[in-house]
Amino acid sequence: MEDIFKFYDDLGPTKIIHIYEPKLDLKAVLVVDNVAAGPSIGGIRMAPDVSTEECFRLARAMTLKNAAAGLAHGGGKAVLYGDPKIPREKKEIVIRGLANALRDIKEYILAPDMGTDEECMAWIKDEIGRVVGLPREIGGIPLDEIGATGWGIRHATEVALGGCDFELAGARLVVQGFGAVGKHAARFLVEQGAILVGASDSQGAIYHPQGLNIEHLMELKLAGKSVADYQDGQKVDKNAVIDMECDIWIPAARPDVIHKGNVGRLKTRLVVEGANIPITHDAEKILHQRGILCIPDFIANAGGVICAAMEYKGATETIALEAIEEKLRYNTRLVLNKVKEKRILPRIAAVDLAVQRVKRAASFRRWTVF
């Protein structure tokens, strides 16, 4: 059994809940990390190899992300053990079971993440009502459909380029994890003149130095196929995406894909973290030493949770997208200015920004809620 007490520090977590219902084949973990600013928002991640530790790290990332974005919400996360591609009928039973297990945890607002989507959120709404990321037909702002996280990544990237020696127009782009986040980040950046030269998913990767047709790639994904089914270019193993030479590299899949053992293989000039905790702290230090700018996850990928928070307040899609653009640009500039002023790692600057906001929020509460 994991030693859960190793996760605790001054900020949290306030709750770690293990859920097990063998009749439903339901095994899950919820971590409510910090609620100083308000009830936590965080997605439900479904994968066979999730863990309590991963859940805590993701929940902490949400605390920092929500604080950095200036939202009246704390951080939380749920992980659901299982294959997200199980039959729809079975998945619905599991998701509804999870919702009911969390019915009374009022300080956690459920949301989609890797392996769950708007349809899953609709099932949760039907059960308990406390959810965001809903389909448009029942009043939601569908995060994946509009590409809210990718929209934010585009704006963070544009601001980050102010600290680089190249422009977005003509920049070679590689996306690791061409899914709900990665494909939209690529789409928005290509619309601004970037050239997508490489992409990967769970089944393989494709590389073409003259550029990939992003519309064709998105059609393949919509049809349930892999980017490796793209008819032109060089097909390689999914892990070879790390070796693709580019100007902008966006990790948009699982945690810790870049670590001390493989960071030397990256051939890029700017990294914008689309996934949560995709690069270890040691690897980020090495990138910094090599002069490669790395925009931290909870700064760059906050678009989704900002959209979710706006939906929770009843905002329109247009207002949500405007809020994402404003907040992502402002926070990216704030972090980069602190990096330049104090000569520190971008993550250190970002964490300092977020933690100060959490502590400020806590100072207004009657009881200490760290």
LOLUM-992187 format. One record per residue (C-alpha): residue in three letters; residue number from 1; x, y, z. Coordinates in nm, 4 decimals, m for minus. Layout:
BEGIN
+-----+-----+----------+----------+----------+
|  aa |   i |       xx |       yy |       zz |
+-----+-----+----------+----------+----------+
| ala | NUM |        X |        Y |        Z |
...
+-----+-----+----------+----------+----------+
END
This chain:
BEGIN
+-----+-----+----------+----------+----------+
|  aa |   i |       xx |       yy |       zz |
+-----+-----+----------+----------+----------+
| met |   1 |   0.0000 |   0.0000 |   0.0000 |
| glu |   2 |   0.1211 |   0.3499 |  m0.0831 |
| asp |   3 |   0.2318 |   0.5684 |   0.2064 |
| ile |   4 |  m0.0248 |   0.8447 |   0.1554 |
| phe |   5 |   0.1129 |   1.0624 |   0.4344 |
| lys |   6 |   0.4219 |   1.1382 |   0.2263 |
| phe |   7 |   0.2012 |   1.3611 |   0.0094 |
| tyr |   8 |   0.1076 |   1.6088 |   0.2820 |
| asp |   9 |   0.2648 |   1.9540 |   0.3165 |
| asp |  10 |   0.1639 |   2.3073 |   0.4146 |
| leu |  11 |  m0.0890 |   2.3376 |   0.1318 |
| gly |  12 |  m0.2647 |   2.0019 |   0.1605 |
| pro |  13 |  m0.4183 |   1.7759 |   0.0631 |
| thr |  14 |  m0.7318 |   1.8203 |   0.2689 |
| lys |  15 |  m0.8768 |   1.4830 |   0.1613 |
| ile |  16 |  m0.7594 |   1.1602 |  m0.0004 |
| ile |  17 |  m1.0497 |   0.9248 |  m0.0673 |
| his |  18 |  m1.0188 |   0.5715 |  m0.2032 |
| ile |  19 |  m1.3266 |   0.4278 |  m0.3745 |
| tyr |  20 |  m1.3816 |   0.0569 |  m0.4371 |
| glu |  21 |  m1.6971 |  m0.1149 |  m0.5566 |
| pro |  22 |  m1.6180 |  m0.4577 |  m0.7037 |
| lys |  23 |  m1.9719 |  m0.5152 |  m0.8335 |
| leu |  24 |  m1.9273 |  m0.2160 |  m1.0653 |
| asp |  25 |  m1.5594 |  m0.2872 |  m1.1337 |
| leu |  26 |  m1.5014 |   0.0575 |  m0.9847 |
| lys |  27 |  m1.1686 |   0.1503 |  m0.8329 |
| ala |  28 |  m1.0799 |   0.5164 |  m0.8002 |
| val |  29 |  m0.9022 |   0.7797 |  m0.5923 |
| leu |  30 |  m1.0045 |   1.1384 |  m0.5240 |
| val |  31 |  m0.7622 |   1.3972 |  m0.3904 |
| val |  32 |  m0.9005 |   1.7326 |  m0.2781 |
| asp |  33 |  m0.5801 |   1.9276 |  m0.2366 |
| asn |  34 |  m0.6639 |   2.2816 |  m0.1265 |
| val |  35 |  m0.9886 |   2.4783 |  m0.1003 |
| ala |  36 |  m0.8630 |   2.8130 |   0.0303 |
| ala |  37 |  m0.9993 |   3.0010 |  m0.2711 |
| gly |  38 |  m1.3175 |   2.7958 |  m0.3032 |
| pro |  39 |  m1.4423 |   2.4487 |  m0.4005 |
| ser |  40 |  m1.1916 |   2.2520 |  m0.6022 |
| ile |  41 |  m1.2231 |   2.1887 |  m0.9739 |
| gly |  42 |  m1.0304 |   1.9052 |  m1.1367 |
| gly |  43 |  m1.0815 |   1.6429 |  m1.4022 |
| ile |  44 |  m1.1427 |   1.2696 |  m1.3841 |
| arg |  45 |  m0.8527 |   1.0836 |  m1.5441 |
| met |  46 |  m0.9170 |   0.7268 |  m1.6583 |
| ala |  47 |  m0.6289 |   0.4916 |  m1.7347 |
| pro |  48 |  m0.5177 |   0.1421 |  m1.6310 |
| asp |  49 |  m0.1972 |   0.2587 |  m1.4631 |
| val |  50 |  m0.3032 |   0.5599 |  m1.2558 |
| ser |  51 |  m0.2034 |   0.5803 |  m0.8887 |
| thr |  52 |  m0.2617 |   0.7721 |  m0.5684 |
| glu |  53 |   0.0679 |   0.9520 |  m0.6165 |
| glu |  54 |  m0.0232 |   1.0585 |  m0.9689 |
| cys |  55 |  m0.3616 |   1.1758 |  m0.8419 |
| phe |  56 |  m0.2025 |   1.3866 |  m0.5685 |
| arg |  57 |   0.0491 |   1.5409 |  m0.8078 |
| leu |  58 |  m0.2290 |   1.6246 |  m1.0529 |
| ala |  59 |  m0.4451 |   1.7697 |  m0.7737 |
| arg |  60 |  m0.1557 |   1.9899 |  m0.6605 |
| ala |  61 |  m0.1042 |   2.1013 |  m1.0190 |
| met |  62 |  m0.4725 |   2.2021 |  m1.0219 |
| thr |  63 |  m0.4308 |   2.4003 |  m0.6993 |
| leu |  64 |  m0.1452 |   2.5926 |  m0.8569 |
| lys |  65 |  m0.3215 |   2.6248 |  m1.1925 |
| asn |  66 |  m0.6455 |   2.7584 |  m1.0472 |
| ala |  67 |  m0.4593 |   2.9985 |  m0.8196 |
| ala |  68 |  m0.2349 |   3.1230 |  m1.1002 |
| ala |  69 |  m0.5421 |   3.1745 |  m1.3178 |
| gly |  70 |  m0.7067 |   3.3819 |  m1.0448 |
| leu |  71 |  m1.0055 |   3.1506 |  m1.0103 |
| ala |  72 |  m1.2223 |   3.1235 |  m0.7000 |
| his |  73 |  m1.1508 |   2.7511 |  m0.6884 |
| gly |  74 |  m0.9030 |   2.5181 |  m0.5267 |
| gly |  75 |  m0.7446 |   2.2093 |  m0.6774 |
| gly |  76 |  m0.8615 |   1.8516 |  m0.6861 |
| lys |  77 |  m0.8363 |   1.5446 |  m0.9073 |
| ala |  78 |  m0.9893 |   1.2015 |  m0.9454 |
| val |  79 |  m0.8265 |   0.9013 |  m1.1097 |
| leu |  80 |  m1.0264 |   0.6036 |  m1.2284 |
| tyr |  81 |  m0.8497 |   0.2720 |  m1.2800 |
| gly |  82 |  m0.9482 |   0.1162 |  m1.6126 |
| asp |  83 |  m0.9307 |   0.1246 |  m1.9892 |
| pro |  84 |  m1.1089 |   0.4365 |  m2.1200 |
| lys |  85 |  m1.1926 |   0.2447 |  m2.4397 |
| ile |  86 |  m1.4144 |  m0.0112 |  m2.2666 |
| pro |  87 |  m1.7658 |  m0.0502 |  m2.4151 |
| arg |  88 |  m1.9813 |   0.2585 |  m2.3706 |
| glu |  89 |  m2.2418 |   0.0760 |  m2.1641 |
| lys |  90 |  m1.9832 |  m0.0461 |  m1.9138 |
| lys |  91 |  m1.8111 |   0.2916 |  m1.8979 |
| glu |  92 |  m2.1421 |   0.4619 |  m1.8224 |
| ile |  93 |  m2.2017 |   0.2292 |  m1.5276 |
| val |  94 |  m1.8552 |   0.3004 |  m1.3867 |
| ile |  95 |  m1.8813 |   0.6789 |  m1.4326 |
| arg |  96 |  m2.2267 |   0.6942 |  m1.2765 |
| gly |  97 |  m2.1001 |   0.4793 |  m0.9898 |
| leu |  98 |  m1.8090 |   0.7161 |  m0.9319 |
| ala |  99 |  m2.0427 |   1.0156 |  m0.9337 |
| asn | 100 |  m2.2625 |   0.8604 |  m0.6679 |
| ala | 101 |  m1.9612 |   0.7682 |  m0.4562 |
| leu | 102 |  m1.8610 |   1.1366 |  m0.4604 |
| arg | 103 |  m2.2120 |   1.2748 |  m0.4158 |
| asp | 104 |  m2.1449 |   1.4195 |  m0.0696 |
| ile | 105 |  m1.7974 |   1.5602 |  m0.1369 |
| lys | 106 |  m1.9276 |   1.9109 |  m0.1983 |
| glu | 107 |  m1.5839 |   2.0704 |  m0.2147 |
| tyr | 108 |  m1.5043 |   1.8864 |  m0.5393 |
| ile | 109 |  m1.6557 |   1.9842 |  m0.8752 |
| leu | 110 |  m1.6082 |   1.7066 |  m1.1308 |
| ala | 111 |  m1.4699 |   1.7789 |  m1.4789 |
| pro | 112 |  m1.3335 |   1.5891 |  m1.7817 |
| asp | 113 |  m0.9713 |   1.4868 |  m1.8267 |
| met | 114 |  m0.7794 |   1.2233 |  m2.0187 |
| gly | 115 |  m1.0051 |   0.9241 |  m2.0784 |
| thr | 116 |  m1.3308 |   1.1079 |  m1.9972 |
| asp | 117 |  m1.5322 |   1.3522 |  m2.2050 |
| glu | 118 |  m1.8472 |   1.5640 |  m2.2286 |
| glu | 119 |  m2.0711 |   1.2578 |  m2.2494 |
| cys | 120 |  m1.9244 |   1.1263 |  m1.9231 |
| met | 121 |  m1.9936 |   1.4636 |  m1.7640 |
| ala | 122 |  m2.3552 |   1.4452 |  m1.8837 |
| trp | 123 |  m2.3956 |   1.1133 |  m1.6985 |
| ile | 124 |  m2.2529 |   1.2764 |  m1.3857 |
| lys | 125 |  m2.4899 |   1.5729 |  m1.4162 |
| asp | 126 |  m2.7795 |   1.3297 |  m1.4391 |
| glu | 127 |  m2.6647 |   1.1660 |  m1.1147 |
| ile | 128 |  m2.5455 |   1.4490 |  m0.8910 |
| gly | 129 |  m2.5478 |   1.7753 |  m1.0903 |
| arg | 130 |  m2.2096 |   1.9016 |  m0.9607 |
| val | 131 |  m2.0035 |   1.8976 |  m1.2797 |
| val | 132 |  m1.8561 |   2.1121 |  m1.5583 |
| gly | 133 |  m1.7438 |   2.0404 |  m1.9135 |
| leu | 134 |  m2.0941 |   1.9450 |  m2.0250 |
| pro | 135 |  m2.2243 |   1.8998 |  m2.3788 |
| arg | 136 |  m2.3611 |   2.2098 |  m2.5436 |
| glu | 137 |  m2.7105 |   2.0557 |  m2.5602 |
| ile | 138 |  m2.7482 |   2.0659 |  m2.1824 |
| gly | 139 |  m2.6010 |   2.4089 |  m2.1231 |
| gly | 140 |  m2.2292 |   2.3344 |  m2.1193 |
| ile | 141 |  m1.9289 |   2.4785 |  m2.2960 |
| pro | 142 |  m1.7738 |   2.1637 |  m2.4474 |
| leu | 143 |  m1.4045 |   2.2019 |  m2.3619 |
| asp | 144 |  m1.2776 |   1.9399 |  m2.6049 |
| glu | 145 |  m1.5005 |   2.0465 |  m2.8932 |
| ile | 146 |  m1.3888 |   2.4105 |  m2.8853 |
| gly | 147 |  m1.0315 |   2.3296 |  m2.7821 |
| ala | 148 |  m1.0264 |   2.5525 |  m2.4734 |
| thr | 149 |  m0.6923 |   2.4226 |  m2.3447 |
| gly | 150 |  m0.5342 |   2.4427 |  m2.6890 |
| trp | 151 |  m0.6633 |   2.7986 |  m2.7256 |
| gly | 152 |  m0.4794 |   2.8929 |  m2.4089 |
| ile | 153 |  m0.1623 |   2.7144 |  m2.5212 |
| arg | 154 |  m0.1648 |   2.9182 |  m2.8398 |
| his | 155 |  m0.1700 |   3.2459 |  m2.6422 |
| ala | 156 |   0.0914 |   3.1320 |  m2.3914 |
| thr | 157 |   0.3144 |   3.0319 |  m2.6832 |
| glu | 158 |   0.2747 |   3.3674 |  m2.8554 |
| val | 159 |   0.3763 |   3.5528 |  m2.5392 |
| ala | 160 |   0.6645 |   3.3109 |  m2.4737 |
| leu | 161 |   0.8050 |   3.3816 |  m2.8200 |
| gly | 162 |   0.8793 |   3.7330 |  m2.6985 |
| gly | 163 |   1.1651 |   3.5747 |  m2.5036 |
| cys | 164 |   1.2905 |   3.3698 |  m2.7986 |
| asp | 165 |   1.4878 |   3.4583 |  m3.1103 |
| phe | 166 |   1.2361 |   3.3333 |  m3.3667 |
| glu | 167 |   0.8792 |   3.4062 |  m3.4702 |
| leu | 168 |   0.5716 |   3.1875 |  m3.4844 |
| ala | 169 |   0.5305 |   3.2224 |  m3.8600 |
| gly | 170 |   0.7343 |   2.9404 |  m4.0129 |
| ala | 171 |   0.8245 |   2.7855 |  m3.6757 |
| arg | 172 |   0.8452 |   2.4042 |  m3.6822 |
| leu | 173 |   0.6048 |   2.2476 |  m3.4334 |
| val | 174 |   0.5955 |   1.8981 |  m3.2798 |
| val | 175 |   0.3070 |   1.7769 |  m3.0615 |
| gln | 176 |   0.3488 |   1.4748 |  m2.8351 |
| gly | 177 |  m0.0032 |   1.3492 |  m2.7704 |
| phe | 178 |  m0.2298 |   1.4450 |  m3.0611 |
| gly | 179 |  m0.5499 |   1.4184 |  m2.8585 |
| ala | 180 |  m0.8072 |   1.6539 |  m2.7123 |
| val | 181 |  m0.5422 |   1.9077 |  m2.6064 |
| gly | 182 |  m0.2636 |   1.8504 |  m2.8569 |
| lys | 183 |  m0.4668 |   1.8567 |  m3.1756 |
| his | 184 |  m0.6314 |   2.1884 |  m3.0916 |
| ala | 185 |  m0.3052 |   2.3466 |  m2.9769 |
| ala | 186 |  m0.1559 |   2.2433 |  m3.3119 |
| arg | 187 |  m0.4602 |   2.3715 |  m3.5029 |
| phe | 188 |  m0.4524 |   2.7151 |  m3.3424 |
| leu | 189 |  m0.0756 |   2.7523 |  m3.3859 |
| val | 190 |  m0.0845 |   2.6384 |  m3.7486 |
| glu | 191 |  m0.3539 |   2.8990 |  m3.8124 |
| gln | 192 |  m0.1000 |   3.1564 |  m3.6919 |
| gly | 193 |   0.1686 |   3.0329 |  m3.9328 |
| ala | 194 |   0.3456 |   2.7506 |  m3.7505 |
| ile | 195 |   0.4326 |   2.4353 |  m3.9479 |
| leu | 196 |   0.3379 |   2.1059 |  m3.7839 |
| val | 197 |   0.6239 |   1.8674 |  m3.8665 |
| gly | 198 |   0.5624 |   1.5916 |  m3.6122 |
| ala | 199 |   0.2866 |   1.4379 |  m3.4025 |
| ser | 200 |   0.2331 |   1.1278 |  m3.1912 |
| asp | 201 |  m0.0411 |   0.9404 |  m3.0127 |
| ser | 202 |  m0.0618 |   0.6183 |  m2.8135 |
| gln | 203 |  m0.0163 |   0.4057 |  m3.1269 |
| gly | 204 |   0.2677 |   0.5739 |  m3.3131 |
| ala | 205 |   0.4150 |   0.8917 |  m3.4550 |
| ile | 206 |   0.4554 |   1.0652 |  m3.7903 |
| tyr | 207 |   0.7207 |   1.3117 |  m3.9085 |
| his | 208 |   0.7440 |   1.5247 |  m4.2204 |
| pro | 209 |   0.9972 |   1.8119 |  m4.2334 |
| gln | 210 |   0.7914 |   1.9961 |  m4.4990 |
| gly | 211 |   0.4811 |   1.9866 |  m4.2820 |
| leu | 212 |   0.1801 |   1.7670 |  m4.2055 |
| asn | 213 |  m0.1760 |   1.8381 |  m4.3127 |
| ile | 214 |  m0.3414 |   1.9030 |  m3.9788 |
| glu | 215 |  m0.6944 |   1.8735 |  m4.1163 |
| his | 216 |  m0.6156 |   1.5238 |  m4.2442 |
| leu | 217 |  m0.4635 |   1.4282 |  m3.9073 |
| met | 218 |  m0.7744 |   1.5476 |  m3.7257 |
| glu | 219 |  m0.9947 |   1.3498 |  m3.9666 |
| leu | 220 |  m0.7922 |   1.0373 |  m3.8895 |
| lys | 221 |  m0.8404 |   1.0879 |  m3.5154 |
| leu | 222 |  m1.2114 |   1.1528 |  m3.5613 |
| ala | 223 |  m1.2341 |   0.8199 |  m3.7457 |
| gly | 224 |  m1.0688 |   0.6422 |  m3.4524 |
| lys | 225 |  m0.7364 |   0.5963 |  m3.6283 |
| ser | 226 |  m0.3802 |   0.6924 |  m3.5356 |
| val | 227 |  m0.1599 |   0.9716 |  m3.6633 |
| ala | 228 |   0.0639 |   0.6840 |  m3.7763 |
| asp | 229 |  m0.2008 |   0.6088 |  m4.0422 |
| tyr | 230 |  m0.1101 |   0.9350 |  m4.2176 |
| gln | 231 |  m0.0139 |   0.8435 |  m4.5732 |
| asp | 232 |   0.2850 |   1.0724 |  m4.6210 |
| gly | 233 |   0.5954 |   1.1304 |  m4.4114 |
| gln | 234 |   0.8076 |   0.9051 |  m4.1918 |
| lys | 235 |   0.6259 |   0.6656 |  m3.9570 |
| val | 236 |   0.8158 |   0.5999 |  m3.6328 |
| asp | 237 |   0.7613 |   0.4631 |  m3.2822 |
| lys | 238 |   0.5590 |   0.6921 |  m3.0556 |
| asn | 239 |   0.8608 |   0.7526 |  m2.8291 |
| ala | 240 |   1.0653 |   0.8815 |  m3.1247 |
| val | 241 |   0.8637 |   1.2035 |  m3.1082 |
| ile | 242 |   1.1220 |   1.3173 |  m2.8529 |
| asp | 243 |   1.3915 |   1.3091 |  m3.1219 |
| met | 244 |   1.2103 |   1.5218 |  m3.3817 |
| glu | 245 |   1.3940 |   1.8450 |  m3.4501 |
| cys | 246 |   1.1718 |   2.1512 |  m3.4155 |
| asp | 247 |   1.1366 |   2.5031 |  m3.2787 |
| ile | 248 |   0.8345 |   2.4418 |  m3.0521 |
| trp | 249 |   0.7743 |   2.1119 |  m2.8710 |
| ile | 250 |   0.4429 |   2.0581 |  m2.6917 |
| pro | 251 |   0.3959 |   1.7580 |  m2.4593 |
| ala | 252 |   0.0214 |   1.6974 |  m2.4350 |
| ala | 253 |  m0.0148 |   1.3426 |  m2.2991 |
| arg | 254 |   0.0915 |   1.1702 |  m1.9751 |
| pro | 255 |   0.3068 |   1.2844 |  m1.6808 |
| asp | 256 |   0.6853 |   1.2519 |  m1.6757 |
| val | 257 |   0.7339 |   1.1846 |  m2.0474 |
| ile | 258 |   1.0517 |   1.3920 |  m2.0331 |
| his | 259 |   1.2940 |   1.3123 |  m1.7543 |
| lys | 260 |   1.6636 |   1.3229 |  m1.6746 |
| gly | 261 |   1.7263 |   1.0118 |  m1.8823 |
| asn | 262 |   1.5853 |   1.1388 |  m2.2114 |
| val | 263 |   1.5795 |   1.5192 |  m2.1925 |
| gly | 264 |   1.9088 |   1.5332 |  m2.3839 |
| arg | 265 |   1.7287 |   1.3983 |  m2.6896 |
| leu | 266 |   1.5058 |   1.7048 |  m2.7235 |
| lys | 267 |   1.6064 |   1.9245 |  m3.0182 |
| thr | 268 |   1.3906 |   2.2310 |  m2.9736 |
| arg | 269 |   1.4056 |   2.5947 |  m2.8699 |
| leu | 270 |   1.0782 |   2.6322 |  m2.6798 |
| val | 271 |   0.8736 |   2.3847 |  m2.4754 |
| val | 272 |   0.5139 |   2.4663 |  m2.3849 |
| glu | 273 |   0.3664 |   2.2114 |  m2.1473 |
| gly | 274 |   0.0188 |   2.1150 |  m2.2633 |
| ala | 275 |  m0.0176 |   1.8126 |  m2.0349 |
| asn | 276 |  m0.0117 |   1.8162 |  m1.6558 |
| ile | 277 |   0.3344 |   1.7492 |  m1.5052 |
| pro | 278 |   0.4795 |   1.6164 |  m1.8355 |
| ile | 279 |   0.8402 |   1.7050 |  m1.7481 |
| thr | 280 |   1.0243 |   1.6263 |  m1.4270 |
| his | 281 |   1.1834 |   1.9053 |  m1.2268 |
| asp | 282 |   1.5338 |   1.7721 |  m1.2981 |
| ala | 283 |   1.4624 |   1.7740 |  m1.6702 |
| glu | 284 |   1.3303 |   2.1309 |  m1.6539 |
| lys | 285 |   1.6551 |   2.2359 |  m1.4868 |
| ile | 286 |   1.8538 |   2.0797 |  m1.7701 |
| leu | 287 |   1.6420 |   2.2553 |  m2.0320 |
| his | 288 |   1.6993 |   2.5849 |  m1.8524 |
| gln | 289 |   2.0750 |   2.5247 |  m1.8476 |
| arg | 290 |   2.0667 |   2.4559 |  m2.2211 |
| gly | 291 |   1.8893 |   2.7860 |  m2.2829 |
| ile | 292 |   1.5587 |   2.6220 |  m2.3799 |
| leu | 293 |   1.2597 |   2.8142 |  m2.2474 |
| cys | 294 |   0.9991 |   2.5902 |  m2.0819 |
| ile | 295 |   0.6554 |   2.7297 |  m1.9973 |
| pro | 296 |   0.5189 |   2.5304 |  m1.6982 |
| asp | 297 |   0.2031 |   2.3223 |  m1.7294 |
| phe | 298 |  m0.0229 |   2.5072 |  m1.4888 |
| ile | 299 |   0.0523 |   2.8358 |  m1.6633 |
| ala | 300 |   0.0253 |   2.7137 |  m2.0229 |
| asn | 301 |  m0.2636 |   2.4665 |  m2.0018 |
| ala | 302 |  m0.5027 |   2.6567 |  m1.7750 |
| gly | 303 |  m0.7459 |   2.7274 |  m2.0599 |
| gly | 304 |  m0.9581 |   2.4212 |  m1.9893 |
| val | 305 |  m1.0169 |   2.4905 |  m1.6216 |
| ile | 306 |  m1.0757 |   2.8612 |  m1.6857 |
| cys | 307 |  m1.3443 |   2.7616 |  m1.9354 |
| ala | 308 |  m1.4889 |   2.5155 |  m1.6839 |
| ala | 309 |  m1.5025 |   2.7799 |  m1.4119 |
| met | 310 |  m1.6713 |   3.0228 |  m1.6499 |
| glu | 311 |  m1.9265 |   2.7561 |  m1.7434 |
| tyr | 312 |  m1.9961 |   2.6953 |  m1.3738 |
| lys | 313 |  m2.0840 |   3.0658 |  m1.3432 |
| gly | 314 |  m2.3111 |   3.0521 |  m1.6482 |
| ala | 315 |  m2.0845 |   3.2439 |  m1.8889 |
| thr | 316 |  m2.1048 |   3.2121 |  m2.2660 |
| glu | 317 |  m1.8445 |   3.0447 |  m2.4859 |
| thr | 318 |  m1.7304 |   3.3808 |  m2.6248 |
| ile | 319 |  m1.6738 |   3.5267 |  m2.2787 |
| ala | 320 |  m1.4904 |   3.2106 |  m2.1706 |
| leu | 321 |  m1.2505 |   3.2269 |  m2.4661 |
| glu | 322 |  m1.1857 |   3.5956 |  m2.4006 |
| ala | 323 |  m1.1093 |   3.5179 |  m2.0349 |
| ile | 324 |  m0.8660 |   3.2413 |  m2.1358 |
| glu | 325 |  m0.6807 |   3.4721 |  m2.3725 |
| glu | 326 |  m0.6579 |   3.7523 |  m2.1167 |
| lys | 327 |  m0.5481 |   3.5363 |  m1.8244 |
| leu | 328 |  m0.3003 |   3.3199 |  m2.0171 |
| arg | 329 |  m0.1262 |   3.6169 |  m2.1748 |
| tyr | 330 |  m0.1098 |   3.8083 |  m1.8481 |
| asn | 331 |   0.0209 |   3.5170 |  m1.6409 |
| thr | 332 |   0.2772 |   3.4086 |  m1.8990 |
| arg | 333 |   0.4159 |   3.7628 |  m1.9112 |
| leu | 334 |   0.4186 |   3.7787 |  m1.5316 |
| val | 335 |   0.6187 |   3.4555 |  m1.5045 |
| leu | 336 |   0.8643 |   3.5490 |  m1.7790 |
| asn | 337 |   0.9246 |   3.8904 |  m1.6245 |
| lys | 338 |   1.0020 |   3.7261 |  m1.2894 |
| val | 339 |   1.2358 |   3.4783 |  m1.4619 |
| lys | 340 |   1.4246 |   3.7633 |  m1.6228 |
| glu | 341 |   1.4307 |   3.9766 |  m1.3087 |
| lys | 342 |   1.5381 |   3.7061 |  m1.0621 |
| arg | 343 |   1.7189 |   3.4701 |  m1.3028 |
| ile | 344 |   1.5230 |   3.1690 |  m1.1817 |
| leu | 345 |   1.3550 |   2.8703 |  m1.3412 |
| pro | 346 |   1.0145 |   2.9437 |  m1.4972 |
| arg | 347 |   0.8560 |   2.6793 |  m1.2734 |
| ile | 348 |   0.9963 |   2.8405 |  m0.9583 |
| ala | 349 |   0.8568 |   3.1754 |  m1.0702 |
| ala | 350 |   0.5202 |   3.0187 |  m1.1516 |
| val | 351 |   0.4951 |   2.8247 |  m0.8249 |
| asp | 352 |   0.5815 |   3.1372 |  m0.6254 |
| leu | 353 |   0.3072 |   3.3292 |  m0.8058 |
| ala | 354 |   0.0480 |   3.0584 |  m0.7407 |
| val | 355 |   0.1412 |   2.9854 |  m0.3786 |
| gln | 356 |   0.1276 |   3.3517 |  m0.2850 |
| arg | 357 |  m0.2230 |   3.3697 |  m0.4305 |
| val | 358 |  m0.3312 |   3.0580 |  m0.2370 |
| lys | 359 |  m0.1961 |   3.1997 |   0.0875 |
| arg | 360 |  m0.3610 |   3.5333 |   0.0234 |
| ala | 361 |  m0.6935 |   3.3569 |  m0.0340 |
| ala | 362 |  m0.6454 |   3.1580 |   0.2876 |
| ser | 363 |  m0.5858 |   3.4765 |   0.4847 |
| phe | 364 |  m0.9477 |   3.5807 |   0.4272 |
| arg | 365 |  m1.0903 |   3.2579 |   0.5712 |
| arg | 366 |  m1.2101 |   3.2166 |   0.9291 |
| trp | 367 |  m1.0181 |   2.8927 |   0.9679 |
| thr | 368 |  m0.6821 |   2.8002 |   0.8232 |
| val | 369 |  m0.7584 |   2.5744 |   0.5269 |
| phe | 370 |  m0.4110 |   2.4641 |   0.4282 |
+-----+-----+----------+----------+----------+
END
